[in-house]
Amino acid sequence: MERMPSDMVLRELRKQYPLWMRVELVSMDDPQAPLPGTMGTVMDVDSLGTIHVRWDNGSTLGVVYGIDSVR
């Protein structure tokens, strides 16, 4: 089980991935994941460190802290 991100990590994630920032999916451990390279818009970073993204393909799967990857 992944550890909860510290308050410092959450602050850094929210600074690195602000609301409305455009991101590109690198990898996601989910069978319903968009294809790598899919672009999306950051909608939120929650208290678990999940980056909530509105993907351009219509998906809204979140990027899980410590597991999935965007740039």
C-alpha positions, 0 to 999 in steps of 0.5 A, a space after each residue: 500500500 502506498 504511503 500518504 503524501 506529506 503536506 510538503 509533497 502535496 504543496 509541491 504537487 499543487 505548485 507543479 500541477 496548477 489548475 488548468 495546466 496542460 499535461 501529457 500522459 506518460 503511463 497509467 496503471 489502469 486498463 481503462 487508461 488513455 493511451 500514453 501521449 494523451 493530453 489533458 487539463 488539470 482540474 485538481 490535486 486532492 489530499 491523496 496527491 491524485 492529479 485529477 485530469 480532464 483528458 482530451 479523449 473525454 476520460 477523467 481518470 486521475 493520475 495516482 501519486 507514486 504509481 502513474 506519471 504525467 509531464 
